[in-house]
Structure formats: C-alpha cells, structure tokens
C-alpha cells in the first residue's frame, strides 16, 4: 500500500510540476499573442501580470492552511478545478475584461497547485526531502524547457494560443479523475505566520534577505513576461515579427534549461564558496549578462539565455540564509514569499506602464534595475554558519 501511495505521489508531483513549469515560462510568450488577438496595450499587459501574481500570492496563503484542514486530495482537486476553469475561461475570452478576470483565477489555481504539490514531499518522503525537491525541480525545469518549444511549433503551424490553454484545462480533467480514483497521501504544508514574521523584523539580516527575495521575484517576473514584447520591438537586422517570436521562444527555452541546471547545482556551489559569495557573484553576473545582452542585442541576442543560469541560484540561496536566521523555521519565510509575490505583481504593472509610455526598450531596463538593487542588498548579507542557525541577530 505504501509503495502504491508513493507511485501515486510521484505521478501527481510529476504531472503538476511539469505543467506548472510550462505555464510559468510561457506566460510572456502567450501574453504577447493575446496582445495581438484581443488588443492588449502594454499598460494592460502589465495589469495582467499584476493580477496573475496577486492570484498566485493569495493562493499561497490560503491553500497552505486548507491542505492541513481539509486534506491534500481535496485541495489538489479544488486547485485543478480552479486552474482548469481559469485556463478554459482565459482561452475562450473575447474581451480584455473577461481575460483579466479569468487570468487571476489561473494565477490562484497555479499557486494552489504549487502549494499542494510541495506539500506531498514532507509527508511521503520525510527522510529524502532534499532529493525529492531536487527531483521535482528537475521536472519543473523540464516543463519550463519543453513548453516554449511546443508553443513555437504551435504558432508556426498557425495553432492559436487558445488551444494551448484549453488543452491544458482538458489535461487537468484527467488529473482530477486520477486523484479521485486513487489514494492520495496526506500532505503537510508550510504556513505563513504573522507573529513569527514580526519577531524576525527585528533582525536586520532577515530584512536584507527579504529585500533580496522581493527584488529577485520582481526581476524574474518582469524578465520572463516582457522579454518577448521587448525582443519584438528590436530591429534585429530586419527580422520579421514571426521570426522574432520564434527567436523569443527559443531563447526562453534555453534560459529555462540553464535555469534548471543552475538550480540543481546551486546548492553545491553555495556549500563550496559560501552563501553570501554565491549571491554576490551570481547577482553581479545576472546584471552584467542582461545589461550586455541589451546593449549588444543585434550581435549577441542569445546571450539573454545565459541569464537563466545566473538567475537560478539567487532565490534558493537567499532562502537558505533566511531559513537559518528564522527562529521559527519556514513560518516567517512564508510571509516573505507573500511579500515577494506582491513585489512581483507591482513590478509587472510598473514595467507595463513604463513600456507603454516610453517604449519596450526603456521598460525592459527595469529588470536590470531590480537586479542592481538586489546586488546592493547582497553586500549587507552575512553568511550564517550552520551551528549558529536560527540564533543569529544583527
């Protein structure tokens, strides 16, 4: 029975993480097509990102509590229904208003599925959490890598983005049936604790980590969502819009592959050279890579993809420092993640507004600025030795 439960858990995690990775890496690609289809301007584009991030963040807060109270099986079903309904509605929307409403539902469903999937590991694999989280990250990365290539083929074959979203909604019906017909292990989700967060606000080091995470999420959200629109605004030796779209999907696919490789090897790097040095080096390389890529886009456009490798290590390394600092484990970090999500929402809105007012090229300077601010905060972070974890106070 236990072996059967483990296989069920692996199937659920594998499916959900592949889909989640695919949706995360292709939002910008799809939204660029939506922009043409139903007439989004860049300001509304930013509003879409804002709404999506809010839905995702709200789900991260709510679903963690409900998994413990109502059970993992019910939460997976509810999350799948919400996300499926959002994707179907989004794929069917003919007006901007309906698209915005359903896209927030997609964000909530995506957040719910992320929490539910992550809740499986501590319960089913308590002694192999590191291995299993790395495995899920690998599957997530596979989804990030493969899905842009699938979209490239679809768009080359004149298949609408609507088919992509509605198709995933249909796949989620299959997941719901599978979950209904099998025994799903109990889950254990991390909860955000306001009281723990208030305690940690007295720790200056924790504040620095919080701002690093906020500006990391801001830079990642703005980069992934606005890169296709930015790339299409460039001349690129007279390349057609269609070819620019294909180029954007290819670059984001390579970005995702390098991102996954970096996530899998980042822990080893941090262990060898220290967490502060890791954040400093990779933050600097992130800024330098995106900045150089932007200035020499005509000659070195594929260099944008290398940013995936340098982005990859920043979030988990900063999280590791925050976990050591937190006197209450992950509960204080839960609200940091919420703050990061809200930061990402406002970043998406800001990039959209700036891009609409002064152009995509100027708007795409903001991810570089976010990364530069992250780099500045990195200088103030201190390494926390394992034997002093959860006791250090600046």
C-alpha positions, 0 to 999 in steps of 0.5 A: 500500500505504501509503495502504491501511495508513493507511485501515486505521489510521484505521478501527481508531483510529476504531472503538476510540476511539469505543467506548472513549469510550462505555464510559468515560462510561457506566460510572456510568450502567450501574453504577447499573442493575446496582445495581438488577438484581443488588443492588449496595450502594454499598460494592460499587459502589465495589469495582467501580470499584476493580477496573475501574481496577486492570484498566485500570492493569495493562493499561497496563503490560503491553500497552505492552511486548507491542505492541513484542514481539509486534506491534500486530495481535496485541495489538489482537486479544488486547485485543478478545478480552479486552474482548469476553469481559469485556463478554459475561461482565459482561452475562450475570452473575447474581451480584455475584461473577461481575460483579466478576470479569468487570468487571476483565477489561473494565477490562484489555481497555479499557486494552489497547485504549487502549494499542494504539490510541495506539500506531498514531499514532507509527508511521503518522503520525510527522510529524502526531502532534499532529493525529492525537491531536487527531483521535482525541480528537475521536472519543473525545469523540464516543463519550463524547457519543453513548453516554449518549444511546443508553443513555437511549433504551435504558432508556426503551424498557425495553432492559436494560443487558445488551444494551448490553454484549453488543452491544458484545462482538458489535461487537468480533467484527467488529473482530477479523475486520477486523484479521485480514483486513487489514494492520495497521501496526506500532505503537510504544508508550510504556513505563513505566520504573522507573529513569527514574521514580526519577531524576525523584523527585528533582525536586520539580516532577515530584512536584507534577505527579504529585500533580496527575495522581493527584488529577485521575484520582481526581476524574474517576473518582469524578465520572463513576461516582457522579454518577448514584447521587448525582443519584438520591438528590436530591429534585429537586422530586419527580422520579421515579427514571426521570426522574432517570436520564434527567436523569443521562444527559443531563447526562453527555452534555453534560459529555462534549461540553464535555469534548471541546471543552475538550480540543481547545482546551486546548492553545491556551489553555495556549500563550496564558496559560501552563501553570501559569495554565491549571491554576490557573484551570481547577482553581479553576473545576472546584471552584467549578462542582461545589461550586455545582452541589451546593449549588444542585442543585434550581435549577441541576442542569445546571450539573454539565455545565459541569464537563466543560469545566473538567475537560478541560484539567487532565490534558493540561496537567499532562502537558505540564509533566511531559513537559518536566521528564522527562529521559527523555521519556514513560518516567517519565510512564508510571509516573505514569499507573500511579500515577494509575490506582491513585489512581483505583481507591482513590478509587472504593472510598473514595467507595463506602464513604463513600456507603454509610455516610453517604449519596450526598450526603456521598460525592459531596463527595469529588470536590470534595475531590480537586479542592481538593487538586489546586488546592493542588498547582497553586500549587507548579507552575512553568511550564517554558519550552520551551528549558529542557525536560527540564533543569529541577530544583527 
